[in-house]
Amino acid sequence: MSEFVFYYKNQYGDYTFTYFYTQRGLVFTTFQDSFYSAFFKFFAKKNVIFQSKNDYAVTQKLTAYFQSGTNIKDVVIDWDFINPKPLLRQVMETLQSQTDMISYAELAQKINSPDAVRAVGTAVGKNPLEVIIPCHRVIKSNGHLGKYRDGAIIKEKLIELEKRII
């Protein structure tokens, strides 16, 4: 059975940011131009029907973020659609309230799994809701930025944006 997934593209500076949502909440975000392809990398087995539709409340929160770097709060997530494994959900929920930079090792400690640094790193890389769940704030213990799903340049830009308001 197919499920409707709505999406909306918005231009922020030089980048297009696309978010996807169901009637129950957000499920995916990306800066990639090939946003359908990016979606299906995460949800290959989902049978969906796409429809372009603006969720004005989400767009308003994203616009405020991209203008000022303020945290995005009170966004509903469709956990049933995302269906994350327990570690991924734990990492995502912990990151959702993360307001400053944190290392992978510190994040592993924060979720009471100090020996699972690599697993935490893998989970961060599987976050389908970049910006909403701020995985760009996770860095290596040596201070280097590390990887980012949509590229290191995007990660740098997001961190620069947030530094302007600190």
Contacts in CASP RR format, 6 or more apart in sequence:
PFRMAT RR
TARGET T0000
AUTHOR 0000-0000-0000
METHOD contacts of the structure
MODEL  1
MSEFVFYYKNQYGDYTFTYFYTQRGLVFTTFQDSFYSAFFKFFAKKNVIF
QSKNDYAVTQKLTAYFQSGTNIKDVVIDWDFINPKPLLRQVMETLQSQTD
MISYAELAQKINSPDAVRAVGTAVGKNPLEVIIPCHRVIKSNGHLGKYRD
GAIIKEKLIELEKRII
1 47 0 8 1.000
2 47 0 8 1.000
2 48 0 8 1.000
2 49 0 8 1.000
3 22 0 8 1.000
3 46 0 8 1.000
3 47 0 8 1.000
3 48 0 8 1.000
3 49 0 8 1.000
3 81 0 8 1.000
4 22 0 8 1.000
4 23 0 8 1.000
4 48 0 8 1.000
4 49 0 8 1.000
4 51 0 8 1.000
5 20 0 8 1.000
5 21 0 8 1.000
5 22 0 8 1.000
5 27 0 8 1.000
5 39 0 8 1.000
5 46 0 8 1.000
5 48 0 8 1.000
5 49 0 8 1.000
5 50 0 8 1.000
5 51 0 8 1.000
6 20 0 8 1.000
6 21 0 8 1.000
6 22 0 8 1.000
6 50 0 8 1.000
6 51 0 8 1.000
6 52 0 8 1.000
6 53 0 8 1.000
6 55 0 8 1.000
7 18 0 8 1.000
7 19 0 8 1.000
7 20 0 8 1.000
7 21 0 8 1.000
7 35 0 8 1.000
7 39 0 8 1.000
7 50 0 8 1.000
7 51 0 8 1.000
7 52 0 8 1.000
7 53 0 8 1.000
8 18 0 8 1.000
8 19 0 8 1.000
8 52 0 8 1.000
8 53 0 8 1.000
8 54 0 8 1.000
8 55 0 8 1.000
8 58 0 8 1.000
8 59 0 8 1.000
9 16 0 8 1.000
9 17 0 8 1.000
9 18 0 8 1.000
9 35 0 8 1.000
9 52 0 8 1.000
10 16 0 8 1.000
10 17 0 8 1.000
10 18 0 8 1.000
10 19 0 8 1.000
10 59 0 8 1.000
10 62 0 8 1.000
10 63 0 8 1.000
11 17 0 8 1.000
12 62 0 8 1.000
12 63 0 8 1.000
12 66 0 8 1.000
13 66 0 8 1.000
15 31 0 8 1.000
15 154 0 8 1.000
15 157 0 8 1.000
16 31 0 8 1.000
16 33 0 8 1.000
17 29 0 8 1.000
17 30 0 8 1.000
17 31 0 8 1.000
17 62 0 8 1.000
17 66 0 8 1.000
17 131 0 8 1.000
18 29 0 8 1.000
18 30 0 8 1.000
18 31 0 8 1.000
18 32 0 8 1.000
18 35 0 8 1.000
19 26 0 8 1.000
19 28 0 8 1.000
19 29 0 8 1.000
19 55 0 8 1.000
19 58 0 8 1.000
19 62 0 8 1.000
19 132 0 8 1.000
20 26 0 8 1.000
20 27 0 8 1.000
20 28 0 8 1.000
20 29 0 8 1.000
20 39 0 8 1.000
21 27 0 8 1.000
21 55 0 8 1.000
21 58 0 8 1.000
21 78 0 8 1.000
22 78 0 8 1.000
22 81 0 8 1.000
24 76 0 8 1.000
24 78 0 8 1.000
24 80 0 8 1.000
24 81 0 8 1.000
25 75 0 8 1.000
25 76 0 8 1.000
25 77 0 8 1.000
25 78 0 8 1.000
25 81 0 8 1.000
26 58 0 8 1.000
26 75 0 8 1.000
26 76 0 8 1.000
26 77 0 8 1.000
26 78 0 8 1.000
26 129 0 8 1.000
26 132 0 8 1.000
27 43 0 8 1.000
27 77 0 8 1.000
27 78 0 8 1.000
27 81 0 8 1.000
27 82 0 8 1.000
27 128 0 8 1.000
27 129 0 8 1.000
28 38 0 8 1.000
28 39 0 8 1.000
28 42 0 8 1.000
28 43 0 8 1.000
28 128 0 8 1.000
28 129 0 8 1.000
29 128 0 8 1.000
29 129 0 8 1.000
29 130 0 8 1.000
29 131 0 8 1.000
29 132 0 8 1.000
30 38 0 8 1.000
30 39 0 8 1.000
30 130 0 8 1.000
30 149 0 8 1.000
30 150 0 8 1.000
31 130 0 8 1.000
31 150 0 8 1.000
31 154 0 8 1.000
32 38 0 8 1.000
32 150 0 8 1.000
36 50 0 8 1.000
40 46 0 8 1.000
42 126 0 8 1.000
42 128 0 8 1.000
43 81 0 8 1.000
43 128 0 8 1.000
46 81 0 8 1.000
58 75 0 8 1.000
61 72 0 8 1.000
61 73 0 8 1.000
61 74 0 8 1.000
61 75 0 8 1.000
62 72 0 8 1.000
62 131 0 8 1.000
64 70 0 8 1.000
64 72 0 8 1.000
65 71 0 8 1.000
65 72 0 8 1.000
65 131 0 8 1.000
66 161 0 8 1.000
68 165 0 8 1.000
69 161 0 8 1.000
69 162 0 8 1.000
69 164 0 8 1.000
69 165 0 8 1.000
70 165 0 8 1.000
71 99 0 8 1.000
71 134 0 8 1.000
72 131 0 8 1.000
72 132 0 8 1.000
75 132 0 8 1.000
77 129 0 8 1.000
77 132 0 8 1.000
79 89 0 8 1.000
82 128 0 8 1.000
82 129 0 8 1.000
84 92 0 8 1.000
84 126 0 8 1.000
87 111 0 8 1.000
87 113 0 8 1.000
87 116 0 8 1.000
87 119 0 8 1.000
87 120 0 8 1.000
87 123 0 8 1.000
88 123 0 8 1.000
88 126 0 8 1.000
88 127 0 8 1.000
90 111 0 8 1.000
91 107 0 8 1.000
91 111 0 8 1.000
91 120 0 8 1.000
91 123 0 8 1.000
91 124 0 8 1.000
91 127 0 8 1.000
92 123 0 8 1.000
92 127 0 8 1.000
92 129 0 8 1.000
92 133 0 8 1.000
94 107 0 8 1.000
94 110 0 8 1.000
94 111 0 8 1.000
95 107 0 8 1.000
95 124 0 8 1.000
95 127 0 8 1.000
95 133 0 8 1.000
95 134 0 8 1.000
95 135 0 8 1.000
95 137 0 8 1.000
95 138 0 8 1.000
96 132 0 8 1.000
96 133 0 8 1.000
96 134 0 8 1.000
98 134 0 8 1.000
98 137 0 8 1.000
100 137 0 8 1.000
101 137 0 8 1.000
101 138 0 8 1.000
101 139 0 8 1.000
101 159 0 8 1.000
102 110 0 8 1.000
102 137 0 8 1.000
102 138 0 8 1.000
102 139 0 8 1.000
103 138 0 8 1.000
103 139 0 8 1.000
103 140 0 8 1.000
103 141 0 8 1.000
103 143 0 8 1.000
104 117 0 8 1.000
104 120 0 8 1.000
104 121 0 8 1.000
104 124 0 8 1.000
104 138 0 8 1.000
104 139 0 8 1.000
104 140 0 8 1.000
104 141 0 8 1.000
105 114 0 8 1.000
105 117 0 8 1.000
105 141 0 8 1.000
106 141 0 8 1.000
107 120 0 8 1.000
107 121 0 8 1.000
107 124 0 8 1.000
107 138 0 8 1.000
108 114 0 8 1.000
108 115 0 8 1.000
108 116 0 8 1.000
108 117 0 8 1.000
108 119 0 8 1.000
108 120 0 8 1.000
111 120 0 8 1.000
113 119 0 8 1.000
113 120 0 8 1.000
121 138 0 8 1.000
124 135 0 8 1.000
124 138 0 8 1.000
125 135 0 8 1.000
125 147 0 8 1.000
125 149 0 8 1.000
127 133 0 8 1.000
127 135 0 8 1.000
127 149 0 8 1.000
130 136 0 8 1.000
130 148 0 8 1.000
130 149 0 8 1.000
130 150 0 8 1.000
131 158 0 8 1.000
134 158 0 8 1.000
135 148 0 8 1.000
135 149 0 8 1.000
136 148 0 8 1.000
136 154 0 8 1.000
136 155 0 8 1.000
136 158 0 8 1.000
136 159 0 8 1.000
137 159 0 8 1.000
137 162 0 8 1.000
139 145 0 8 1.000
139 146 0 8 1.000
140 146 0 8 1.000
145 152 0 8 1.000
145 155 0 8 1.000
145 156 0 8 1.000
145 159 0 8 1.000
146 152 0 8 1.000
146 155 0 8 1.000
148 154 0 8 1.000
148 155 0 8 1.000
END
